[in-house]
Amino acid sequence: MSNDRSGATCGTFFYGGEQATLGSRWESWLERFNIYRTATDLSQTTNAEKAKATFLLLIGHEAFEVWKTLRKTDDTDTLKEAQEKLTKHFVEKKSVFTEKSVFRRAMKRQDESVNEYAMRLRRMAAHSEFGAAM
């Protein structure tokens, strides 16, 4: 994990694991990284190169290998471009129809609490375009 003097951390992105959850894990980690940037003053424009370097270190070995296949040959991508390219690579395009169907068939699992079930439904609804109704 990356630490600085403020004690803020965001951890290293874990590329392995279930492929089905790769996109959501990436989005969650990217959100934490952007919070980390704010907490450590890496969000300032004067620190753009440092922020990109920190990002590339924290994405982990496997994701960095993916990055090497996506980056510009002269390696002039900005941090924003790097994040967008990796997001496009990791996050599948969601089918709203499929996501709504999965949502409508969701049932509470025996081993899950009501709160866990509600959280799972909220996560599913986020990709179903139900809007403010949820």
N, C-alpha and C positions, 0 to 999 in steps of 0.2 A: 504494500500500500504506500501511496505517496503521502508524505507528511511535510508540513512546513512549520514555521514558528507559531502560527496561529492554532495549530492542532487540527486543522481541517483536513479531511481525507475524502477520497471518492473511490478508492480501491482500483484494482486493475480489472478490465473487462474480461470476463470468462467466456471464451469462444466455444469451448467444448460443451458437451451436454446434448440435450435433445434439440434436433434441428427445428422442430415445430415451435420451440420457444425462443429461438435465436433472435428473431425480430423484436419481440417484446423485451427480452433481456437487453438488447442493444439500446432500444429507446429509453429504458429505465436507467441504464448506465450513463448514457449521453446526457440525460437530465441531471443526474448526480454530478457529472463532470462540469456542466455549466454552472451549477450551484457552487462547486468547488472553485471555479474560475472567479466567481464573484467574491467568495470568501477570502481568496488569496490575492486579490487585486490583479489577477491575470486577465480580467475583462477589459482593462484599460487598453486603448489602441497602441500605446507606446510599448506594450508587452506582447504584441501580436506574434512575433517569432518565438518568444519564450512560451506563449500559450500553445502554439502549434507543436513545438518540441515536446512539451509536457503531455499533450494529447497523444502524440505518436508513441511516447514511452508507456503511457498508461493503457493503451489499447491491447497490450499483450502481444506475445510472439506470433501466435497464429493469425490474429487480426492484422498485425503489421505485415505479414507475408501477403495477405489479401490486398492490403493497401498498396504494396509495391507493384501489383498488377494493374491498379486503377489510377495511380498518380500520373501526372504529366511527365514526359520524359526528362524535362529540365527541372523537375521537382519544385515548381513555382506555385503549386496550389496553395491557396490561403487556408486557414483553419476552417472557415465556413465551407469552402469547396471540399475539403477533406471529409468533414462531417457529412455533407450532403451525398458524396460519392459512396461512402461506407454505408450510410443509411439506405440508399437506393439498393445497394448490394445485399444487405442483411434483411431488410424488411420486405416481405412479400406484399404484392398488391392485393388488397383485400377485396373479395367479392361481397358486396353489401347483401345481395340475395342469400348467399351461403351463410354469412355471419348472422343474419336475421333468423334463418332456419335453425342454426345451431342454438341461438339464444332461446328460441321458442320451445326447443326440445330439452333444454337444460332442466335437470331434476336434481334435487338435493341428494348428495351422496350420504350414505349411512355414517361414514366416518367424519363428516364435516359439520361444524356448528352452523347455526343460523347466520351468525355474523360472517363466517367464511363463505357461505353460500351467497349471501347478499353481495359480498365483495367480488366474488367470481361473476355474478350477474352484471355488476357495474362494469367490470373489465370487458365483458362480452358486449355490453350495450354501447360501449365507447366506439366499437368498430361496426356497429349496426346502423348508425345514422338515425337513432331514435330522437336525437336532439335533446332539448331541455326537459322532455317528458321523464327522463330518468334522473 
